[in-house]
């Protein structure tokens, strides 16, 4: 991929680090999508804040839902880099329930490992048991999604995903619920309290950009809390305002641990089914990656992201007309302590041929700026199609 740099004085170590960063980011960028694809099944037809009320099933019938599917990905860089076409991953979702209790399992698999630090080309995206305590409260135990900030913004990828903040599944317990004070149909609250003993060892972060992508490092004792106020001021206007926080211990194995704290604020507005606007800001205190030199005295890739203060933001404007979705989106990250920033622009279009078949396309332009200059990390067109089906059996 093409890189433009300002003329500057660079030491041999800086040049070597720059080349290593460029190679790692380019390789990671070519496998950028990971689990984000599951968000494309709605195409803006459902409000972003809409969380289903949990209604316990008091019947003794066991219901098993099986949802297999696959995502096919084509990347066409706009420079001289090689295009690629592959089955990004296939999956099967099993959801079994009996009365108030249930279990969800989602294995995913592909020809090669999704990320260098994955243990295999087969991994568990989700695996948890759940119980509906009341008609509005549910408890989950197992490997499940962390609820920091917006769950997803409906796009192809973003910087928060590459840094491990989005679509990350970890091992622990979650208590989630909804409430409507006074039975008000125009307002409600959704909330979640989570504790994760250890990370799930799989997310979409690129090498060196998140704790779990560093060899031997783990995220431990994570606490996540979220409150989401939902309201409908007009019959066709729906809005939500969310506040969430996260605190965990970054265990760097042979290096001193770091306590990481994050605070996120997000807002979503939807007008009928044709317009959706959302935004999010996240502030981080504490290093989620380590800049410790290796045994040879070389700086790791993580040194490019090892900042004690990091600021993230994203914005998304989406228009829907029947089965067509037009989207303008961007995300930014500023690593304050090391004077680096990244910008990720990705306008796109999506079309649903059928509820089970859809095509998404985005132009992605990704640039990094730091003390060494500016570098274009990605500039290309990406297409992904999904095919899925749903089978239901009762016993």
N, C-alpha and C positions, 0 to 999 in steps of 0.2 A: 504494500500500500504506500501511497505517496506521502512523504513527510516534508514539511517546510519548516526551516529553523532560522532563527535570527543568528547573525554572526556573533559569536561569543567565545570567550576563552575557556576551553575545557581541558581538564586534566585527563590523563590516560584512564584513571578509574572512572571518571564521569562518563567518558565516551563508552567504556565497556558496559557500565550500568545502563546507559541509554540504549545500547544495542540489545541488551538482555531484556529490558522492559518492552521495547518495540516488538521483539520476537514473541515474547510471552503474550502480550496483548493481542497481537494479530492472530496467533493460534487460538487464543481463547475467544476472540471475536467471531471466529468462524464456527464456533459451536455455542452461540450466544443465547439460545432461546430457552432451553431446559423446560422446567415445568410451567412457564408462563402461558403455554398454549392453552391450558384448560380454561382460561378466561375468555377465549374467543367464542365459546359456545353460546353466549348470551347476545353479543353484538349490540349492547346498549338497549335491549328490549326490556330490561328489568332495572329498577332504580338501584344505584350503587349501594344505598343504605339499607335496602330491603333485606331484613333478616327474618326468616320464617319463625313463627311462633311454634314452640315445641308442644305438640299435643300427644300425650301418651296413648298408646294403643292398648286397650285393656283386654283385647281378645287373646286367645291362646294360639292363634294361628301364626306359624313361622313364615315370614316372607323373605325371599332371597332375590335380590336384584343383581344382575350381572351386566356390566357395561364395558365391553371391549372396544378398543379403538386404536388409531395410529395417526401420527403426524408426519407428513412428507414435506421436506424442506429443500428449497432451492435458493442458493445465494449467488448473486451476480455482481461482483465488485465493479466499480466504474473506472478503476485503473487497469493495469495489465495483469492483475492477480487472476488466478485460476478460479473459474466457476465450479460449483459443486452441487450435486443432487443426492439426497439420501433419505432414508426413513429415519427421521430424527429420533423417535422412539415409539414403541408400541406399549400398550398398557391394558390391564383388565381391572376394573373396579368391582369388588364384591361388597354388597351391603346387605347384611342379614339382620332381621329384627324379629323379636317375639315379645309382645306386650310392651313393657317399658324399657326393655333392654335390647341392645344391638351391638353389632361389630362391623367395622369398615376396614377393608384391606385393599391397597392399591399397589401391586408390583409393577415396575416399569423395566423395560429391557431394550437394548439396541445392539448393533454389531460391535461397537467399541465402547470404552469407558467415556462417559459424558465429560468428566473432568479428570485431570491427571491424578488427583488425590482420592478419587472414588476407589473403593476396594474391588469393584467388579463392574461389568457392563450390565448387570442386573442389580436393582436396588429397590427398597421399599420407600415409596413416597409417603404413604400413610399406612398406619396399622394401629387401630385403637378400638377399645370397647367403650360403650357409652350407656348411660342410664338417664331416663327422664325422671327427675325427682318430683317435679310438679309440671303443670301445663306450660310453664314459662322458663324452667330451669333445667339445664342438662349438664351432666358431669361426663368428661372424657378422660380416659387413661390410656397412654401408649405413645406412639409417634404421631404428632399432629402439628398443624400450622401455628406458628407464633402470630399474635395479633397486634404487633406494633404498627401503628399507622393504618393507611388504607390497605385492604387486603391485596388489591391489584388495581391498575389503572386501565386495563383492557388493551394495552399496547403490545408490541413485539418484544421489547426489552427496555430496561432503563438502568441508570447508574446505580440506583439503590439495589437492584437485583444483582448486579455484578459485584457489589460490595457485601452481599449476604444479608441485607436488611429485608428483602421481599421474598415471599414464597419459600420461607425456610421452615422445615419441619424438624422438631426436636422431641426428645423423650421426656415425658412428664405427665402432669395432670392439668386439666382446664375445667373451670366452672363458668358456664356461659348462660346468659338469660336475657329476657326482654320484659319490659313493663310499660303499661299505659296508665299513668296516674288518673284516677277518677274515671277510667274507661274512656278517656278522650280519644276519639278516632283520628283527631288531627295532630296528635303528638305522642311520642313514645321514647323510651330509652332502651338501648341495647348495651350490654356490658360483658366483660370477660376478665377473669382473674386466672393467671397461669403460673405454674412453677415447673421448670425443666431442670432435672438433675444433671443432664448432659446434652450436648447437641446431638443431632441425628446423623452427623458425619456426611450428609449429602445436602447440598443446596446449589444454587446457580452461580455462586461467586467464582471469579477467576482466580488463578493461582496467585497467592500473595496478597489478596485484597480482603480477606476475611480470616478470622482466627482459625477456622477449621481447615482452611486451604494451606496452612503452614504445617509441615511435617511434625508430628508429635504434639501439636497444640490442640486444645479443646475449649469449648465454651461450657462453663460449669455454673450450677446454682443460679440459673436465670429466673428472674421474676418479671412478669409482664402484666400490666393492668391497662384496661381500655374502657372508656365511657363514650357512648355515641348518642347524641340527642337528635331525634328525628322528628320532623314536623312538616305539615302541609298547610301553608298559609292560604293557598287557593286550591280549587278542586283539581287543577291540572299541574300544579307546581309542588314538587317535593324537594326537601332539603335536609341536610344533616351536617352536624358539626361534631367532630371527634377529637378527643384528647387521649393520648396514651403514653406510657412510659416503659422503659426496660432497664434492668440492671443485671449484669452478670460478671463473672470472674473469668478473665482470659488467662487460661493456664498455658503458658508457653514452654512447659516441660523443663528445660534446663536454664531458662531465663526467668527473671523475676516476673511474677504475675501482675496483671493490670486490672483494675476495676473499671468497667465500661458502663456509662450511664447515657441513656438516650431519651429525649423528650420529643414527641411528635404532635403536631396539630394539623388537622385536615378538614376540608369542607367539600361538599358535593351539592350541586343543584341540578335537578332534572325537570324539564318542562315537557309534560305529556310523554310521548315516546320518541320525539324527534330531536331533542336537544339535551346534552349533558355536559356540564362543566365541573371540573374537579381540580383541586390543588392540595399540596401537602408540603409542610416544612418540618424538617427533623434536625435537631441539634445533638451533637455527641460530645461527651467529655470522657477522656480516657482512651488509650491506644488499644484498638482491636487487633492490631498486628504489631510485630516487633521488628525493629530496625537493627537488631543485634547482628554483628558480623559473623560469618561462618568461620570454621577452623582455619581456612586459608586467608582470612582477613578480608574477604570480599563482601561487599554489601549485597543483601538479598533483594529480590524484586520488591518485597514488602516495604523496603525503605522508601519507596515512592508514595506510600500511603500511610506511613506510621506517624500520624499527627495526633496530638493530644486533644485538639479541637477540630471538629469536622462539621460542616453545614451542608445539608442536602435540601433540595427543593424539586418539585415536579409540578407540571400543569398540563391539562388535557382539555381540549374542546372537541366535542363529538356531535355530528349531525347524522340523524337516521331517517331514511325514507324507505319504507317497506323493508326489503331485504338488503338494502345497501347502507353502509356506514362510511362516512368520511371523517377523518380524524387528524387534528393537528396537536402534536405533543412534544414536550421537551423535558429534560431533567438535567440538573446541574449538581456538582459537588465541589466544595472548596475545602482543601486540606490546609488550614490556616497556618499551623506551626512550620510547615515545610514550604509554604508559599506556592502551592500548586492548585490548579483548578481544572475541571473537565466539564465539557458541554456536550450534550447528547440530543440531537434534533432528529425527530422521526415522524414526519407526516405519513399518513397511510390511508388505505381503503380496504374494506372488507365486504364480501358478498356471500350471503347464505343461500345456496342453491336449494337447500333442504335443511330441516332442523338437525340432520345428521351429517351433512356435507357442506363445507364452507371453504372459502379461499381468502387469505389475508395477504396483503402486500404492503411493504413499507420501504421508503427510502431512508436509510440511516446515515447520518453524518456525525462523526464522533471526533472531537479534537481535545487535546491536552495541552495546557500551558504551564510551564514551570521556569525555574531559574536558568535552565539550559535552552529555552526557546519554546516553540510551539510544534506540535506534531499531530498529523492527521492519523488517528488510530483506525478509523473505519469510514468508508464512503462507498455505499453500494445499495443495490436493490435486493430485497429479501421477500420470498414468497413461501407461504406455508399453507397446506391444506390439511383438513382433518376429516376423518371418517369414523363414525362411531355408531353403535347400536345399543339397544337396551332390551334385555330379556328379564322377565319377572316370573318367578315360580312361587307357589304357595303350598305349604304342607301342614 
